[in-house]
């Protein structure tokens, strides 16, 4: 056999010939186009998903230049969850940055599939946002974190048994939650604690045994959002910042029964303080 005809072994090509997420990415591009047109801007600088208790922060970000109902944007849905607005808003900061605020979060437990959960993040990335801020209301595993305590997310544990990524799409999750922005947050409030967030699928609250399991494997916070969105954001090349509001002690940490009304009440009471905190962190992340 001649040298030119010798068989040469190659490493297998793991690049998918048909990207399984292509339809989801196309839908995100369509949604991004609608939002940018309605806002009259070329791109967003940062996007923020406001979870339970964090809604008031939007009003402190700057001048609102657009408000769009979720059902007017491809792939978004009006939320059936109390505490979520069902709108997408665009703000311009005093420094001229544009911020997309997603008030139409889709939770995994709503049954629309993981692509719907990741749609807000993918839309933000398609619209040019380089940073994704994710907030939530959650249960705390540290008895010292009273309801109303904001906690920086330093890592997460995905207990949903799924991922927004499919195919041979391998993404590094080291330092997923931006050390840079966490440092900015600590400069604004040195007392801010950090913790590991565990996402359960929901919609039922965790049992005391599940909470103890989460604690054993390293969780400090438990909830029903954020982790899947953070994975999608990292895959899209975005810088990710996460912050939780402890709205209740998790099951078994206290003897009190859990209710969604408790989550809403804790968020309402903490709203003015945490809104100001989040607005300062976002402003600092854009300036740095």
PAZAPA-4460 file (N, C-alpha, C; in steps of 0.05 Angstrom, whole numbers, plus 32768, in hexadecimal, padded with zeros to 4 digits):
% residues 288
    n_x    n_y    n_z   ca_x   ca_y   ca_z    c_x    c_y    c_z   seq   type   mol
   8011   7FE8   8000   8000   8000   8000   8012   8019   8000     1      X     A
   800C   802C   7FEF   801C   8044   7FED   8018   8055   8006     2      X     A
   802B   8067   800B   8028   8079   8022   800F   808A   8020     3      X     A
   8007   8092   8007   7FF0   80A3   8004   7FD6   8095   800A     4      X     A
   7FD7   807A   8008   7FBE   806A   800B   7FBC   805E   8027     5      X     A
   7FD0   8062   8038   7FCF   8056   8053   7FB8   8063   8062     6      X     A
   7FAA   8052   8072   7F94   805B   8082   7F9F   806A   809A     7      X     A
   7F95   8081   80A0   7F9D   8091   80B7   7F86   8092   80CA     8      X     A
   7F8B   808A   80E3   7F76   808B   80F7   7F72   80A7   8102     9      X     A
   7F5A   80AF   8106   7F53   80CA   8110   7F42   80C7   8129    10      X     A
   7F44   80DB   813A   7F32   80DC   8151   7F16   80E0   8146    11      X     A
   7F02   80D4   8153   7EE7   80D8   8149   7EDE   80F5   814A    12      X     A
   7ED0   80FE   8136   7EC5   8119   8135   7EAB   8119   8145    13      X     A
   7EAC   8127   815C   7E94   8128   816D   7E83   8140   8168    14      X     A
   7E89   8150   8153   7E79   8166   814C   7E5E   815C   8140    15      X     A
   7E48   8163   814C   7E2E   8159   8141   7E29   8164   8125    16      X     A
   7E21   8151   8113   7E1B   815A   80F8   7E00   8169   80F7    17      X     A
   7DEE   8161   8109   7DD5   816F   810C   7DD2   8178   8129    18      X     A
   7DD5   8191   812D   7DD4   819C   8149   7DB8   8198   8154    19      X     A
   7DB5   8188   816A   7D9A   8184   8175   7D8D   819D   8180    20      X     A
   7D9E   81B1   8186   7D92   81CA   8191   7D8D   81DF   817C    21      X     A
   7D92   81D8   8163   7D8F   81EC   814D   7D73   81F9   814D    22      X     A
   7D5D   81E9   814F   7D42   81F6   814F   7D3F   8209   8167    23      X     A
   7D49   8202   817E   7D47   8214   8196   7D57   822D   8191    24      X     A
   7D6F   822B   8185   7D7F   8242   8180   7D72   8255   816B    25      X     A
   7D65   8248   8157   7D57   8258   8143   7D40   8268   8150    26      X     A
   7D31   825A   8161   7D1B   8268   816F   7D25   827F   8180    27      X     A
   7D3C   827B   818D   7D48   8290   819D   7D50   82A8   818C    28      X     A
   7D5B   82A2   8174   7D62   82B8   8162   7D49   82C8   8159    29      X     A
   7D33   82BA   8154   7D1B   82C7   814D   7D11   82D9   8163    30      X     A
   7D12   82CE   817C   7D09   82DE   8193   7D1B   82F6   8197    31      X     A
   7D35   82F3   8194   7D48   8309   8197   7D42   831F   8183    32      X     A
   7D3C   8317   816A   7D36   832B   8155   7D1E   833C   815D    33      X     A
   7D09   832F   8168   7CF1   833D   8170   7CF7   8351   8187    34      X     A
   7D06   8347   819A   7D0C   8358   81B1   7D1D   8370   81AA    35      X     A
   7D32   836C   8199   7D43   8382   8191   7D34   8396   8181    36      X     A
   7D22   838D   816F   7D12   839F   815F   7CFF   83B0   8170    37      X     A
   7CF2   83A2   8183   7CDF   83B1   8195   7CEE   83C5   81A7    38      X     A
   7D06   83BE   81AF   7D15   83D0   81C0   7D24   83E6   81B1    39      X     A
   7D27   83E1   8196   7D35   83F5   8186   7D53   83F6   818B    40      X     A
   7D5F   83DF   8192   7D7C   83DE   8197   7D88   83C8   8186    41      X     A
   7DA3   83C9   8184   7DB1   83B5   8173   7DB8   839C   8183    42      X     A
   7DBC   839F   819E   7DC4   8389   81AE   7DBF   8390   81CB    43      X     A
   7DBD   837B   81DC   7DBC   837F   81F9   7DD8   837A   8204    44      X     A
   7DDE   8388   8219   7DF8   8385   8226   7DF7   836F   823C    45      X     A
   7DE0   836D   8249   7DDD   835B   8260   7DC0   8352   8261    46      X     A
   7DBB   833A   826A   7DA0   8331   826E   7D9D   8327   828B    47      X     A
   7D85   832A   8295   7D80   8323   82B1   7D65   8314   82B3    48      X     A
   7D64   82FD   82BF   7D4B   82EF   82C5   7D45   82F3   82E2    49      X     A
   7D2E   82FF   82E7   7D26   8306   8302   7D13   82F1   830E    50      X     A
   7D1C   82E3   8322   7D0C   82CF   832F   7CFC   82DA   8345    51      X     A
   7CF0   82C8   8355   7CDE   82D0   836B   7CEC   82E3   837E    52      X     A
   7CE0   82FA   8383   7CEB   830D   8396   7CFD   8323   838A    53      X     A
   7D05   831F   8370   7D18   8331   8364   7D0C   8345   8351    54      X     A
   7CF2   8345   834D   7CE6   8355   8339   7CEA   8373   833B    55      X     A
   7CEC   837D   8353   7CF0   839A   8356   7D0A   83A5   834C    56      X     A
   7D1E   8392   8348   7D38   839B   833F   7D37   83A8   8324    57      X     A
   7D24   839F   8313   7D23   83AA   82F8   7D21   83C8   82F7    58      X     A
   7D11   83D3   8309   7D0C   83EF   8309   7D24   8400   8311    59      X     A
   7D39   83F3   831C   7D50   8402   8324   7D67   8400   8310    60      X     A
   7D62   83F3   82F9   7D78   83EF   82E6   7D7C   8406   82D3    61      X     A
   7D69   8417   82D0   7D6B   842E   82BE   7D50   8435   82B2    62      X     A
   7D51   8441   829B   7D38   8449   828D   7D2D   8432   827D    63      X     A
   7D13   842C   8282   7D06   8417   8272   7D01   8421   8256    64      X     A
   7D0A   8413   8242   7D05   841B   8226   7CF3   8408   8217    65      X     A
   7CEC   83F1   8223   7CD9   83DF   8215   7CCE   83CB   8229    66      X     A
   7CB5   83C4   8225   7CA8   83AE   8234   7C98   839E   8221    67      X     A
   7C9E   8384   8220   7C91   8372   820C   7C85   835A   821B    68      X     A
   7C6C   8355   8215   7C5F   833D   8221   7C6C   8324   8217    69      X     A
   7C6F   8310   8228   7C7C   82F8   8221   7C6F   82EA   8209    70      X     A
   7C54   82EB   8207   7C47   82DD   81F1   7C49   82EC   81D7    71      X     A
   7C57   8303   81D6   7C5D   8310   81BD   7C79   830A   81B2    72      X     A
   7C88   82F9   81C1   7CA3   82F2   81B9   7CA5   82D4   81B4    73      X     A
   7CB0   82CC   819D   7CB2   82AF   8197   7CBF   829F   81AD    74      X     A
   7CB2   828A   81B6   7CBE   8277   81C9   7CB9   827E   81E6    75      X     A
   7CAE   8296   81EC   7CA8   829D   8208   7C8B   8298   820E    76      X     A
   7C85   8295   8227   7C6A   828F   8230   7C64   82A0   8249    77      X     A
   7C4B   82A7   824C   7C42   82B4   8265   7C46   82A0   827C    78      X     A
   7C52   82AA   8291   7C58   8298   82A7   7C3E   8293   82B8    79      X     A
   7C3B   827A   82C0   7C25   8273   82D1   7C2D   8273   82EE    80      X     A
   7C45   827D   82F5   7C50   827C   8310   7C4D   8298   831C    81      X     A
   7C41   8299   8334   7C3E   82B3   8342   7C5A   82BE   8348    82      X     A
   7C5D   82D9   8344   7C76   82E6   8349   7C87   82EA   832F    83      X     A
   7C7D   82E0   8319   7C8B   82E3   82FF   7C79   82F3   82ED    84      X     A
   7C84   8308   82E0   7C74   831C   82D3   7C69   8314   82B7    85      X     A
   7C77   8303   82A9   7C6E   82FC   828E   7C75   8311   8279    86      X     A
   7C88   8322   827F   7C90   8336   826C   7CAF   8336   8269    87      X     A
   7CB8   8342   8253   7CD4   8347   824E   7CD8   8365   824C    88      X     A
   7CEA   8370   825B   7CEE   838D   825C   7D0B   8393   8254    89      X     A
   7D0F   83AA   8249   7D29   83B4   8241   7D2F   83CE   824F    90      X     A
   7D46   83D1   825B   7D4E   83E9   8269   7D68   83F3   825E    91      X     A
   7D6B   840E   825F   7D84   841B   8258   7D90   8427   8271    92      X     A
   7DA8   841F   8278   7DB5   842A   8290   7DBE   8446   828B    93      X     A
   7DC4   8455   82A1   7DCF   8470   829E   7DE8   8471   828D    94      X     A
   7DF7   845B   828D   7E10   845A   827D   7E0B   8451   8260    95      X     A
   7DF2   844C   8259   7DEB   8445   823E   7DEB   8428   8237    96      X     A
   7DEE   8416   824B   7DEC   83F9   8246   7DCF   83F1   8244    97      X     A
   7DC9   83DC   8235   7DAE   83D2   8232   7DAB   83B7   8240    98      X     A
   7D96   83B4   8250   7D92   839C   8260   7D77   8390   8259    99      X     A
   7D77   8376   8253   7D5E   8367   824F   7D57   835A   8269   100      X     A
   7D3E   835F   8272   7D34   8353   828B   7D1F   833F   8283   101      X     A
   7D25   8326   8289   7D12   8310   8283   7D00   830B   829B   102      X     A
   7CE7   8313   8299   7CD4   830D   82AE   7CC2   82F6   82A7   103      X     A
   7CC9   82E7   8292   7CB9   82D1   8288   7CC8   82B7   8289   104      X     A
   7CD3   82B1   82A0   7CE2   8298   82A3   7CD0   8280   82A1   105      X     A
   7CDA   826C   8293   7CCC   8252   8291   7CDA   823F   82A3   106      X     A
   7CCC   8233   82B6   7CD8   821F   82C8   7CD5   8203   82BD   107      X     A
   7CE8   81F3   82C4   7CE8   81D7   82B9   7CCE   81C8   82C0   108      X     A
   7CC3   81CE   82D8   7CAC   81BF   82E1   7C92   81C7   82D1   109      X     A
   7C94   81DC   82C1   7C7C   81E3   82B1   7C77   81D0   829A   110      X     A
   7C8A   81BE   8295   7C86   81A9   8281   7C89   81B2   8264   111      X     A
   7C96   81C8   825F   7C9A   81D1   8243   7CB4   81C7   8237   112      X     A
   7CC3   81B9   8247   7CDD   81AE   823D   7CF4   81C0   8244   113      X     A
   7D0C   81B4   8243   7D24   81C3   824C   7D2B   81DA   8239   114      X     A
   7D25   81D8   821F   7D2A   81EE   820D   7D1B   8207   8214   115      X     A
   7D02   8203   821E   7CF3   821A   8226   7CFF   8227   823F   116      X     A
   7D0B   8217   8250   7D18   8221   8268   7D30   8233   8260   117      X     A
   7D3F   8229   824C   7D57   8237   8243   7D52   824E   822F   118      X     A
   7D39   8251   8227   7D33   8264   8211   7D3A   8280   8218   119      X     A
   7D35   8289   8230   7D3B   82A5   8238   7D59   82AA   8236   120      X     A
   7D69   8297   823F   7D86   829A   823E   7D90   829A   8221   121      X     A
   7D86   8288   8212   7D8F   8286   81F6   7D86   829F   81E6   122      X     A
   7D6F   82A9   81EC   7D66   82C2   81DF   7D78   82D9   81E6   123      X     A
   7D7F   82DB   81FF   7D91   82F1   8208   7DAC   82EF   81FA   124      X     A
   7DB7   82D6   81F8   7DD0   82D3   81EA   7DCE   82DA   81CD   125      X     A
   7DB8   82D1   81C0   7DB4   82D7   81A4   7DB1   82F5   819F   126      X     A
   7DA8   8304   81B3   7DA5   8321   81B1   7DBE   8330   81BA   127      X     A
   7DD4   8322   81BE   7DED   832F   81C3   7DF6   8332   81E0   128      X     A
   7DE5   832A   81F3   7DEC   832D   820F   7E04   831C   8216   129      X     A
   7E17   8328   8223   7E30   8319   822A   7E2F   830E   8247   130      X     A
   7E1C   8319   8257   7E1A   8311   8273   7DFD   8309   8279   131      X     A
   7DFA   82F3   8288   7DDF   82EA   8290   7DDE   82EA   82AF   132      X     A
   7DCB   82F9   82B9   7DC7   82FA   82D6   7DAE   82EA   82DD   133      X     A
   7DB1   82D6   82EE   7D9B   82C4   82F5   7D95   82C7   8313   134      X     A
   7D7B   82CC   8319   7D73   82CF   8335   7D5D   82BB   833B   135      X     A
   7D59   82B6   8355   7D43   82A3   835D   7D3C   82A7   837A   136      X     A
   7D25   829D   8381   7D1E   829A   839D   7D22   827C   83A4   137      X     A
   7D2C   8276   83BC   7D34   825A   83C1   7D31   8254   83DE   138      X     A
   7D35   823A   83E5   7D36   8231   8400   7D53   8230   840A   139      X     A
   7D57   8239   8422   7D72   8239   842D   7D77   8221   8440   140      X     A
   7D8F   8217   843F   7D97   8200   8450   7DA7   8209   8468   141      X     A
   7DAF   8223   8469   7DBD   822D   8480   7DAA   823C   8492   142      X     A
   7DA6   8232   84AB   7D93   823F   84BD   7D99   825D   84C2   143      X     A
   7DB3   8265   84BD   7DBA   8281   84C2   7DB1   8293   84AC   144      X     A
   7DA8   8288   8495   7D9E   8298   847F   7D80   829B   8482   145      X     A
   7D78   82B1   848E   7D5C   82B5   8493   7D4E   82BC   8478   146      X     A
   7D34   82B8   8476   7D26   82C1   845E   7D2C   82DE   8459   147      X     A
   7D32   82E5   843F   7D3A   82FF   8438   7D58   8303   8434   148      X     A
   7D67   82ED   8438   7D84   82EE   8434   7D8C   82E9   8417   149      X     A
   7D9A   82FC   840A   7DA4   82F6   83EF   7DBF   82E7   83F2   150      X     A
   7DC2   82D3   83E0   7DDA   82C1   83E1   7DE5   82BF   83C4   151      X     A
   7DFF   82C5   83C1   7E0C   82C1   83A7   7E0E   82A3   83A1   152      X     A
   7E08   829C   8388   7E0B   8281   837F   7E28   827D   8375   153      X     A
   7E37   826B   8382   7E52   8266   837A   7E54   824C   8369   154      X     A
   7E40   823B   8369   7E40   8223   835A   7E24   8217   835B   155      X     A
   7E1E   8203   834B   7E04   81F6   834D   7E06   81D8   834A   156      X     A
   7DF0   81CB   8352   7DED   81AE   834F   7DD3   81AB   833F   157      X     A
   7DD4   819F   8328   7DBD   819B   8317   7DB0   8180   831D   158      X     A
   7D9A   8181   832B   7D8C   8168   8333   7D73   8163   8322   159      X     A
   7D71   816F   830B   7D5A   816C   82FA   7D5C   8153   82E8   160      X     A
   7D73   8147   82E6   7D78   8130   82D5   7D75   8137   82B7   161      X     A
   7D7A   8150   82B0   7D7A   8158   8294   7D8E   816E   8290   162      X     A
   7D91   8176   8276   7DA3   818C   826F   7D97   819B   8257   163      X     A
   7D9C   81B5   8254   7D94   81C3   823C   7DA6   81BD   8224   164      X     A
   7DBC   81AF   8229   7DCE   81A8   8213   7DCA   818B   820A   165      X     A
   7DCD   8187   81F0   7DC9   816C   81E5   7DDE   8168   81CF   166      X     A
   7DE3   814E   81CA   7DF7   8148   81B6   7E13   814A   81C2   167      X     A
   7E27   814A   81B1   7E43   814B   81BB   7E4B   8168   81C0   168      X     A
   7E3E   8173   81D5   7E42   818F   81DC   7E4D   8190   81F8   169      X     A
   7E68   818F   81FB   7E74   818D   8215   7E7D   81A9   821E   170      X     A
   7E72   81B2   8234   7E77   81CD   823D   7E83   81CC   8259   171      X     A
   7E99   81DA   825E   7EA6   81DC   8278   7E95   81EC   828B   172      X     A
   7E8F   81E2   82A3   7E7F   81F0   82B7   7E90   81FA   82CE   173      X     A
   7EAB   81F9   82CB   7EBC   8204   82E0   7EB8   8223   82E1   174      X     A
   7EB5   822D   82F9   7EB1   824A   82FD   7E9A   8254   82EC   175      X     A
   7E84   8244   82EC   7E6C   824C   82DD   7E62   8267   82E6   176      X     A
   7E61   826A   8300   7E56   8283   830C   7E6D   8297   830F   177      X     A
   7E6C   82AC   8300   7E82   82BF   82FC   7E90   82C8   8316   178      X     A
   7EA9   82C0   831A   7EB8   82CB   8331   7EBB   82EA   832F   179      X     A
   7EBC   82F5   8317   7EBF   8312   8314   7EA7   8320   8320   180      X     A
   7E8F   8318   8318   7E77   8326   8322   7E72   8320   833F   181      X     A
   7E78   8308   8348   7E75   8302   8365   7E87   8314   8375   182      X     A
   7E9F   831A   836B   7EB1   832C   8379   7EA5   8349   837A   183      X     A
   7E9A   8351   8364   7E8C   836B   8363   7E76   836C   8378   184      X     A
   7E66   8356   837A   7E50   8355   838D   7E5B   8357   83AA   185      X     A
   7E71   834A   83B0   7E7C   834B   83CB   7E88   8367   83D1   186      X     A
   7E91   8375   83BD   7E9A   8390   83C1   7E83   83A2   83C9   187      X     A
   7E6C   839D   83BD   7E54   83AD   83C3   7E49   83A6   83DE   188      X     A
   7E49   838C   83E5   7E3F   8383   83FF   7E51   836C   8408   189      X     A
   7E65   8373   8419   7E78   835E   8422   7E6C   8348   8432   190      X     A
   7E54   834D   843D   7E47   8339   844D   7E38   8323   843E   191      X     A
   7E37   8326   8423   7E28   8313   8413   7E34   82F7   8416   192      X     A
   7E24   82E3   841E   7E2E   82C7   841F   7E2D   82BB   8403   193      X     A
   7E3B   82A4   83FF   7E3B   8295   83E7   7E31   8279   83ED   194      X     A
   7E26   826C   83D8   7E1C   8251   83DC   7E19   8242   83C2   195      X     A
   7E15   8228   83C5   7E11   8216   83AE   7DF2   8212   83AB   196      X     A
   7DE8   8216   8393   7DCB   8214   838E   7DC5   81F9   8381   197      X     A
   7DB2   81EB   838B   7DA9   81D2   837F   7D8E   81D6   8372   198      X     A
   7D8C   81D0   8358   7D72   81D2   834B   7D64   81B7   834B   199      X     A
   7D4D   81B6   8357   7D3B   819E   8356   7D27   81A3   833F   200      X     A
   7D1A   818E   8335   7D07   8192   831F   7CED   81A0   8327   201      X     A
   7CE4   819C   8340   7CCB   81A8   8349   7CB3   819A   833A   202      X     A
   7C9B   81A4   833D   7C93   81BC   834C   7C8F   81B8   836A   203      X     A
   7C8F   819F   8372   7C8C   819A   838F   7CA5   81A3   839E   204      X     A
   7CA2   81AB   83B6   7CB9   81B3   83C6   7CC8   8199   83CE   205      X     A
   7CE1   819D   83D6   7CF2   8186   83DD   7CE9   817B   83F8   206      X     A
   7CED   8161   83FB   7CE8   8154   8415   7D00   815A   8428   207      X     A
   7CFC   8157   8442   7D13   815A   8454   7D2A   8147   844D   208      X     A
   7D24   812F   8444   7D39   811C   843D   7D48   8125   8424   209      X     A
   7D3A   8130   8411   7D47   813B   83F9   7D58   8153   83FF   210      X     A
   7D4F   8163   8412   7D5F   817A   841A   7D79   8171   8428   211      X     A
   7D77   815D   8439   7D8E   8152   8446   7DA2   8146   8432   212      X     A
   7D97   8138   841E   7DA8   812D   8408   7DB6   8144   83FA   213      X     A
   7DA8   8159   83F4   7DB4   8170   83E6   7DCA   817C   83F7   214      X     A
   7DC5   817E   8411   7DDA   8189   8423   7DF3   8177   8423   215      X     A
   7DEF   815C   8424   7E05   814A   8424   7E17   814C   840B   216      X     A
   7E0A   8151   83F4   7E19   8153   83DB   7E23   8170   83D6   217      X     A
   7E1E   8182   83E9   7E2B   819C   83E7   7E1A   81B4   83E2   218      X     A
   7DFF   81B1   83E2   7DED   81C7   83DD   7DE9   81D8   83F6   219      X     A
   7DE5   81F2   83F1   7DDE   8205   8406   7DC2   8211   8401   220      X     A
   7DB9   820F   83E8   7DA0   821B   83DF   7D91   8207   83CD   221      X     A
   7D77   8206   83CE   7D67   81F5   83BD   7D51   8204   83B0   222      X     A
   7D4C   81FE   8396   7D37   820C   8387   7D30   81FD   836E   223      X     A
   7D22   820B   835C   7D17   81FE   8344   7D1D   820C   832B   224      X     A
   7D33   821B   832A   7D3B   822A   8312   7D59   822D   8311   225      X     A
   7D63   823E   82FF   7D7E   8249   82FE   7D93   8236   82F3   226      X     A
   7D96   821E   82FD   7DAD   820D   82F4   7DAB   8207   82D6   227      X     A
   7D94   81FF   82CC   7D92   81F9   82AF   7D97   8212   829F   228      X     A
   7D8E   8229   82A8   7D92   8242   8299   7DB0   8249   8299   229      X     A
   7DBD   8244   82B0   7DDA   824B   82B2   7DEA   8239   829F   230      X     A
   7DE3   8220   829C   7DF0   820E   828A   7DED   8219   826D   231      X     A
   7DD5   8220   8266   7DD0   822B   824B   7DE0   8244   8246   232      X     A
   7DE1   8255   825A   7DF0   826F   8258   7E0E   826A   8253   233      X     A
   7E19   8257   8263   7E36   8251   825F   7E3A   8246   8243   234      X     A
   7E28   8234   823A   7E2B   8229   821F   7E2A   823E   8209   235      X     A
   7E1B   8254   820F   7E19   826A   81FC   7E30   827D   81FE   236      X     A
   7E43   8278   8210   7E5A   828A   8213   7E56   82A2   8225   237      X     A
   7E41   82A2   8235   7E3B   82B9   8246   7E49   82B7   8261   238      X     A
   7E4E   82CE   826D   7E57   82CF   8289   7E3E   82CD   829A   239      X     A
   7E3E   82BC   82AF   7E26   82B6   82BE   7E2A   82C0   82DB   240      X     A
   7E16   82CD   82E5   7E15   82D5   8301   7DFA   82CC   830D   241      X     A
   7DFB   82BF   8324   7DE3   82B5   8331   7DE1   82BF   834D   242      X     A
   7DC9   82C6   8356   7DC4   82CE   8371   7DA9   82C5   837A   243      X     A
   7DA7   82B9   8392   7D8E   82AE   839C   7D84   82C0   83B3   244      X     A
   7D6A   82C0   83B6   7D5E   82CC   83CE   7D52   82B5   83DF   245      X     A
   7D5C   82B1   83F7   7D51   829D   8408   7D36   82A6   8411   246      X     A
   7D21   8298   8409   7D06   82A0   840F   7CFA   828F   8426   247      X     A
   7D07   8279   842C   7CFE   8268   8442   7D15   8254   8448   248      X     A
   7D14   8249   8460   7D26   8233   8466   7D1B   821A   8459   249      X     A
   7D2D   820A   844D   7D25   81F2   843F   7D18   81DE   8452   250      X     A
   7D09   81CB   8446   7CFB   81B7   8455   7D0D   81A8   8468   251      X     A
   7D05   81A6   8481   7D15   8198   8495   7D29   81A9   84A3   252      X     A
   7D30   81C0   8497   7D43   81D3   84A5   7D33   81E2   84BB   253      X     A
   7D1A   81E7   84B5   7D08   81F1   84CA   7CEF   81E0   84CA   254      X     A
   7CDF   81E4   84DE   7CC6   81D4   84E1   7CAF   81E0   84D2   255      X     A
   7CB3   81F8   84C6   7C9D   8206   84B9   7C96   81F9   849E   256      X     A
   7C7C   81F6   8498   7C74   81EC   847D   7C7C   8200   8467   257      X     A
   7C7F   81F6   844F   7C87   8207   8438   7C6F   820E   8428   258      X     A
   7C70   8227   841D   7C5A   8230   840B   7C65   8245   83F8   259      X     A
   7C59   8247   83E1   7C61   825B   83CD   7C5B   8277   83D7   260      X     A
   7C46   827A   83E7   7C3F   8294   83F3   7C56   829E   8405   261      X     A
   7C63   828C   8413   7C7A   8293   8424   7C90   829E   8412   262      X     A
   7C94   8292   83FB   7CA9   829B   83E9   7CA2   82B8   83E0   263      X     A
   7C89   82BC   83D8   7C82   82D7   83CE   7C84   82EC   83E4   264      X     A
   7C7B   82E4   83FD   7C7C   82F7   8413   7C99   82FF   841A   265      X     A
   7CAB   82EC   841A   7CC7   82F1   8421   7CD3   8303   840B   266      X     A
   7CCC   82FD   83F2   7CD7   830D   83DC   7CCD   832A   83DD   267      X     A
   7CB3   832D   83E4   7CA8   8348   83E5   7CB4   8358   83FC   268      X     A
   7CBA   834C   8412   7CC6   835A   8428   7CE3   8362   8423   269      X     A
   7CF1   8350   8414   7D0E   8356   840F   7D12   8367   83F6   270      X     A
   7CFD   836B   83E6   7CFF   8376   83CB   7D0F   8390   83CA   271      X     A
   7D09   83A4   83DA   7D17   83BE   83D6   7D35   83BB   83DB   272      X     A
   7D3D   83AB   83EE   7D59   83A8   83F5   7D68   8398   83DF   273      X     A
   7D5D   8382   83D7   7D6B   8371   83C3   7D6A   837D   83A7   274      X     A
   7D55   838D   83A2   7D54   839A   8387   7D6B   83AE   8384   275      X     A
   7D70   83BD   8399   7D86   83D0   8399   7DA1   83C2   8396   276      X     A
   7DA4   83AC   83A5   7DBC   839C   83A4   7DC1   8392   8388   277      X     A
   7DAD   8386   837C   7DB1   837A   8361   7DB7   838F   834C   278      X     A
   7DA9   83A6   834E   7DAE   83BC   833B   7DCB   83C6   833D   279      X     A
   7DD5   83C7   8355   7DF1   83D0   8358   7E05   83BB   834D   280      X     A
   7DFF   83A2   8351   7E10   838D   8347   7E10   838D   8329   281      X     A
   7DF9   8390   831D   7DF7   8390   82FF   7E06   83A9   82F4   282      X     A
   7E02   83C0   8301   7E10   83D8   82F8   7E2F   83D4   82FA   283      X     A
   7E37   83C8   8310   7E54   83C4   8314   7E5F   83B0   8300   284      X     A
   7E50   839C   82F9   7E5A   8388   82E5   7E5C   8394   82CA   285      X     A
   7E4C   83A8   82C3   7E4D   83B5   82A9   7E64   83C9   82A8   286      X     A
   7E6A   83D5   82BE   7E7F   83E9   82BF   7E9B   83DD   82C0   287      X     A
   7E9D   83C6   82CD   7EB8   83BA   82D0   7EC4   83B1   82B6   288      X     A
***
